[in-house]
Structure formats: C-alpha cells, structure tokens
Amino acid sequence: NDATYAVYVRTIQGITFVNEYLRQTAPEKLAERGVSDELAAKIEGFRAEARFLRAYFYWMAMDTFGDVPFTTEKDVLEMDFRPKQKSRADIFTYVIGELEALLGENSAMPNVRSNYPRADKGAVLGLLARVYLNAEVYTGTPAWEECKSACERIYALGKYTLATNYASLFRGDNGENPGAYNEFLFSAYYDQTSAQ
C-alpha cells in the first residue's frame, strides 16, 4: 500500500534527517567551525526543536507500526550499518524521556507561544499527552493519570483556549484567526499569501 509505505518512509527519513542535523550541530562541531556564542545559542534552540520532531516521528512510527528501527545521533554510521529494531515499549520510554527533557527548566526548547507555528513547550506537552493517552497499547500498562497531568499542565499555562467554532480550525488563515490560533499547540501554518 503506497500510503502505508509513505508514512513509514517519511517517519524514518525524518528521524534520519534529525539525527544528522544533531550530529552536524553538536557543540564540539560548532566550536571546530568557529561558530560564535550568539549563533551557537540560537542553534541550541533549533536542536531542541529537532529533538521534538524526532520524538514526534518516533511516536508516529511506534503508533502506526509497533516495533521500529531505532537510531540517534550517537550511532556511528558506516556502510554496513543496520539499525536494531526496538520494541514499542522501548520507543515509548525513549519518547517520554525526550519530551520530559525538552520540558526541563534548562531546556533550550522555545517557551510557550514564542515560536508559532513551530514547536514550543506547549507542543511538547500536547505530544506528551497524546503518547500517554495510548500507553496501554504501547506498553501494556495504562497511563491515565500521566495523561491527565500533561493535559492539566497545558491548561495551567493559561495560553490556550478551545475554539468556539470548530470549523474555524480548518480555515486557510490559522495564523491570524484568533478563534483557531488560540487552540493550536503545534500546526502547519497556512495563509493565503505565503502558504498556498
């Protein structure tokens, strides 16, 4: 099935791209290349966003396919490299760990509502809630309290409200339409001028 194949390829390809980005922007690589402290600090934020995307891709792969090949930027890639497959439960544990690290006080992940439409700590919490929501499928053990806690952390931010008109979430102006914008945790940006 072409659609299934496309989901598999895109998730694994996304993970591969993130891993390579993290390899190429490691602090020691930046220092070797003479990158300024100011630019290195900016890149650290991009690295956090990339880690979020990798967690998102792993969640999609785990959710759709179960056990999947697992790699990070720490793997040494050689011509005969074959990633080992990890269980759904192991991928679940990894994704939760990455998301919690990105929510940490010292994380370079952009603060809530500071990075629209790209990922920020609100998006991290949203994904965390989704992952916990299906923990029983992934690990055999439900995580309802953890899911509830992640949702309560989102509400406690005071930065998000549900759209009063559900249809407004699907219009072509989600970056300007406050009826939709205030609900989005992580979105694809659409507007009639630059994202047709």
C-alpha beads as a LAMMPS data file, in Angstrom:
LAMMPS data file: protein, C-alpha beads

196 atoms
195 bonds

1 atom types
1 bond types

-500.0 500.0 xlo xhi
-500.0 500.0 ylo yhi
-500.0 500.0 zlo zhi

Masses

1 110.0

Atoms # bond

1 1 1 0.000 0.000 0.000
2 1 1 1.534 3.294 -1.108
3 1 1 0.068 5.329 1.774
4 1 1 1.446 2.948 4.407
5 1 1 4.813 2.890 2.681
6 1 1 4.863 6.698 2.547
7 1 1 4.164 7.022 6.287
8 1 1 6.925 4.546 7.088
9 1 1 9.484 6.171 4.799
10 1 1 8.659 9.723 5.897
11 1 1 8.914 8.938 9.614
12 1 1 12.190 7.019 9.312
13 1 1 13.561 9.619 6.879
14 1 1 12.598 12.410 9.297
15 1 1 14.433 10.646 12.125
16 1 1 17.481 10.248 9.879
17 1 1 17.478 13.956 8.970
18 1 1 17.175 14.988 12.616
19 1 1 19.988 12.666 13.661
20 1 1 22.286 14.119 11.017
21 1 1 21.335 17.682 11.959
22 1 1 22.163 16.919 15.598
23 1 1 25.495 15.385 14.576
24 1 1 26.436 18.407 12.475
25 1 1 25.380 20.953 15.115
26 1 1 26.928 19.277 18.147
27 1 1 28.687 21.863 20.339
28 1 1 32.132 20.456 19.527
29 1 1 31.407 20.658 15.770
30 1 1 30.239 24.260 16.122
31 1 1 33.392 25.129 18.069
32 1 1 35.564 23.473 15.376
33 1 1 33.800 25.604 12.770
34 1 1 34.304 28.833 14.692
35 1 1 30.608 29.488 15.287
36 1 1 30.009 32.494 17.553
37 1 1 28.495 32.040 21.012
38 1 1 25.436 34.020 19.928
39 1 1 24.789 31.789 16.916
40 1 1 25.552 28.635 18.932
41 1 1 22.884 29.671 21.462
42 1 1 20.356 30.125 18.651
43 1 1 21.300 26.752 17.192
44 1 1 20.733 25.147 20.606
45 1 1 17.073 26.181 20.325
46 1 1 16.884 24.655 16.849
47 1 1 18.442 21.467 18.210
48 1 1 15.693 21.273 20.847
49 1 1 13.051 21.694 18.143
50 1 1 14.746 18.954 16.118
51 1 1 14.667 16.617 19.109
52 1 1 10.941 17.330 19.444
53 1 1 10.436 16.436 15.784
54 1 1 12.387 13.201 16.238
55 1 1 10.209 12.290 19.244
56 1 1 7.148 13.099 17.120
57 1 1 8.410 10.875 14.276
58 1 1 9.182 8.039 16.686
59 1 1 5.704 8.385 18.184
60 1 1 4.154 8.206 14.698
61 1 1 6.255 5.170 13.781
62 1 1 5.527 3.392 17.080
63 1 1 1.829 4.205 16.867
64 1 1 1.489 3.024 13.285
65 1 1 3.955 0.131 13.046
66 1 1 4.806 -1.035 16.580
67 1 1 8.439 -2.145 16.765
68 1 1 10.644 0.036 14.552
69 1 1 14.342 0.561 13.790
70 1 1 15.944 2.871 16.333
71 1 1 18.840 5.271 15.814
72 1 1 20.062 8.501 17.343
73 1 1 22.826 10.949 16.525
74 1 1 25.146 8.871 18.704
75 1 1 25.135 5.929 16.277
76 1 1 28.266 5.653 14.148
77 1 1 27.145 5.276 10.565
78 1 1 29.230 3.002 8.384
79 1 1 28.495 1.326 5.068
80 1 1 27.177 -1.844 6.708
81 1 1 25.228 -0.085 9.493
82 1 1 21.862 -1.707 10.171
83 1 1 19.804 -0.143 12.955
84 1 1 18.416 -2.535 15.521
85 1 1 14.688 -2.685 15.968
86 1 1 13.297 -1.634 19.348
87 1 1 10.026 -2.671 20.886
88 1 1 7.059 -0.347 21.121
89 1 1 7.560 -0.194 24.888
90 1 1 11.206 0.854 24.481
91 1 1 10.292 3.521 21.921
92 1 1 7.540 4.754 24.279
93 1 1 10.069 5.091 27.116
94 1 1 12.501 6.930 24.838
95 1 1 9.854 9.369 23.560
96 1 1 8.614 10.141 27.084
97 1 1 12.201 10.742 28.234
98 1 1 12.927 13.095 25.328
99 1 1 9.731 15.069 25.857
100 1 1 10.288 15.433 29.599
101 1 1 13.873 16.581 28.943
102 1 1 12.590 19.202 26.493
103 1 1 10.216 20.491 29.171
104 1 1 13.041 20.850 31.685
105 1 1 13.949 24.214 33.149
106 1 1 17.352 24.253 31.423
107 1 1 15.977 23.093 28.074
108 1 1 16.561 25.302 25.030
109 1 1 13.072 24.430 23.786
110 1 1 11.288 27.698 22.973
111 1 1 8.791 28.894 25.561
112 1 1 5.058 28.552 25.084
113 1 1 3.627 30.759 22.332
114 1 1 7.036 32.137 21.399
115 1 1 7.648 30.127 18.237
116 1 1 4.418 29.873 16.234
117 1 1 3.911 27.887 14.085
118 1 1 6.961 25.851 15.030
119 1 1 7.175 23.659 18.115
120 1 1 7.479 25.085 21.608
121 1 1 6.931 23.745 25.124
122 1 1 3.157 23.767 24.564
123 1 1 3.611 21.423 21.601
124 1 1 5.840 19.212 23.752
125 1 1 3.104 18.948 26.398
126 1 1 0.499 18.214 23.728
127 1 1 2.550 15.352 22.319
128 1 1 3.269 14.074 25.811
129 1 1 -0.480 13.874 26.490
130 1 1 -1.060 12.007 23.205
131 1 1 1.689 9.498 23.933
132 1 1 0.365 8.823 27.448
133 1 1 -3.181 8.536 26.091
134 1 1 -2.300 5.275 24.325
135 1 1 0.309 3.995 26.770
136 1 1 -1.659 0.791 27.290
137 1 1 -1.398 -0.011 23.575
138 1 1 2.327 0.733 23.540
139 1 1 3.395 -0.851 26.829
140 1 1 0.519 -2.945 28.154
141 1 1 0.097 -0.537 31.093
142 1 1 -2.301 2.416 31.014
143 1 1 -1.036 5.874 31.987
144 1 1 -4.304 7.747 32.502
145 1 1 -3.023 9.823 35.417
146 1 1 0.071 10.862 33.472
147 1 1 -2.118 11.822 30.502
148 1 1 -4.412 13.836 32.770
149 1 1 -1.406 15.531 34.359
150 1 1 0.018 16.525 30.954
151 1 1 -3.368 17.984 29.946
152 1 1 -3.615 19.881 33.240
153 1 1 -0.128 21.284 32.658
154 1 1 -1.333 22.601 29.272
155 1 1 -4.415 24.227 30.809
156 1 1 -2.347 25.678 33.665
157 1 1 -0.219 27.575 31.150
158 1 1 -3.199 29.864 30.523
159 1 1 -2.116 30.306 26.904
160 1 1 -4.599 28.068 25.114
161 1 1 -8.374 28.077 24.727
162 1 1 -10.682 25.849 22.729
163 1 1 -12.063 27.319 19.524
164 1 1 -15.643 28.499 19.863
165 1 1 -16.327 27.433 16.275
166 1 1 -14.839 24.042 15.405
167 1 1 -14.884 24.798 11.659
168 1 1 -12.526 27.751 12.191
169 1 1 -9.732 25.260 12.904
170 1 1 -9.742 24.272 9.231
171 1 1 -9.669 27.643 7.523
172 1 1 -6.771 28.936 5.480
173 1 1 -5.787 31.623 7.981
174 1 1 -4.844 29.698 11.095
175 1 1 -2.021 32.101 11.939
176 1 1 -4.287 35.152 12.112
177 1 1 -7.651 33.703 13.079
178 1 1 -7.784 34.006 16.894
179 1 1 -10.670 31.541 17.020
180 1 1 -8.292 28.874 15.762
181 1 1 -4.874 30.207 16.750
182 1 1 -5.560 30.039 20.482
183 1 1 -6.281 26.318 20.304
184 1 1 -3.257 25.190 18.299
185 1 1 -0.393 23.554 20.157
186 1 1 1.537 22.621 17.010
187 1 1 0.356 23.341 13.500
188 1 1 1.146 23.665 9.854
189 1 1 0.982 27.373 9.058
190 1 1 -1.490 28.312 6.342
191 1 1 -2.223 31.718 4.943
192 1 1 -3.351 32.873 1.537
193 1 1 -0.217 34.902 0.846
194 1 1 2.770 32.713 1.655
195 1 1 1.490 29.185 2.236
196 1 1 -0.835 28.399 -0.619

Bonds

1 1 1 2
2 1 2 3
3 1 3 4
4 1 4 5
5 1 5 6
6 1 6 7
7 1 7 8
8 1 8 9
9 1 9 10
10 1 10 11
11 1 11 12
12 1 12 13
13 1 13 14
14 1 14 15
15 1 15 16
16 1 16 17
17 1 17 18
18 1 18 19
19 1 19 20
20 1 20 21
21 1 21 22
22 1 22 23
23 1 23 24
24 1 24 25
25 1 25 26
26 1 26 27
27 1 27 28
28 1 28 29
29 1 29 30
30 1 30 31
31 1 31 32
32 1 32 33
33 1 33 34
34 1 34 35
35 1 35 36
36 1 36 37
37 1 37 38
38 1 38 39
39 1 39 40
40 1 40 41
41 1 41 42
42 1 42 43
43 1 43 44
44 1 44 45
45 1 45 46
46 1 46 47
47 1 47 48
48 1 48 49
49 1 49 50
50 1 50 51
51 1 51 52
52 1 52 53
53 1 53 54
54 1 54 55
55 1 55 56
56 1 56 57
57 1 57 58
58 1 58 59
59 1 59 60
60 1 60 61
61 1 61 62
62 1 62 63
63 1 63 64
64 1 64 65
65 1 65 66
66 1 66 67
67 1 67 68
68 1 68 69
69 1 69 70
70 1 70 71
71 1 71 72
72 1 72 73
73 1 73 74
74 1 74 75
75 1 75 76
76 1 76 77
77 1 77 78
78 1 78 79
79 1 79 80
80 1 80 81
81 1 81 82
82 1 82 83
83 1 83 84
84 1 84 85
85 1 85 86
86 1 86 87
87 1 87 88
88 1 88 89
89 1 89 90
90 1 90 91
91 1 91 92
92 1 92 93
93 1 93 94
94 1 94 95
95 1 95 96
96 1 96 97
97 1 97 98
98 1 98 99
99 1 99 100
100 1 100 101
101 1 101 102
102 1 102 103
103 1 103 104
104 1 104 105
105 1 105 106
106 1 106 107
107 1 107 108
108 1 108 109
109 1 109 110
110 1 110 111
111 1 111 112
112 1 112 113
113 1 113 114
114 1 114 115
115 1 115 116
116 1 116 117
117 1 117 118
118 1 118 119
119 1 119 120
120 1 120 121
121 1 121 122
122 1 122 123
123 1 123 124
124 1 124 125
125 1 125 126
126 1 126 127
127 1 127 128
128 1 128 129
129 1 129 130
130 1 130 131
131 1 131 132
132 1 132 133
133 1 133 134
134 1 134 135
135 1 135 136
136 1 136 137
137 1 137 138
138 1 138 139
139 1 139 140
140 1 140 141
141 1 141 142
142 1 142 143
143 1 143 144
144 1 144 145
145 1 145 146
146 1 146 147
147 1 147 148
148 1 148 149
149 1 149 150
150 1 150 151
151 1 151 152
152 1 152 153
153 1 153 154
154 1 154 155
155 1 155 156
156 1 156 157
157 1 157 158
158 1 158 159
159 1 159 160
160 1 160 161
161 1 161 162
162 1 162 163
163 1 163 164
164 1 164 165
165 1 165 166
166 1 166 167
167 1 167 168
168 1 168 169
169 1 169 170
170 1 170 171
171 1 171 172
172 1 172 173
173 1 173 174
174 1 174 175
175 1 175 176
176 1 176 177
177 1 177 178
178 1 178 179
179 1 179 180
180 1 180 181
181 1 181 182
182 1 182 183
183 1 183 184
184 1 184 185
185 1 185 186
186 1 186 187
187 1 187 188
188 1 188 189
189 1 189 190
190 1 190 191
191 1 191 192
192 1 192 193
193 1 193 194
194 1 194 195
195 1 195 196
